[in-house]
Amino acid sequence: MKHQSLEDFLADLETKGFKLGDEAIGFIYFGRKYTEASDIIIQVAIEVTLKVQQRFDSSFYMSVLEELVRTKYKSRGTMLKHFKDKGIKM
């Protein structure tokens, strides 16, 4: 499966009803630059944040993002399993 660009992923979220404000989007791009994470890692961090917090929480997002960067997992499924194995309900 081909991965979407971050821009396409954010556009898809909006079509599904998840409207992220300019501040949240700016923070997402800040996190990408700060961690040098790939788009798939950024997307999973956003997905986990929205599923767990029911909103975009910038500090939670950053914690998830940094943990994903540290794990060095490559696939979305493995990244999501990592959090489920830690007992995080999604």
Beta strands, then each sheet from edge to edge (+ up, - down):
end
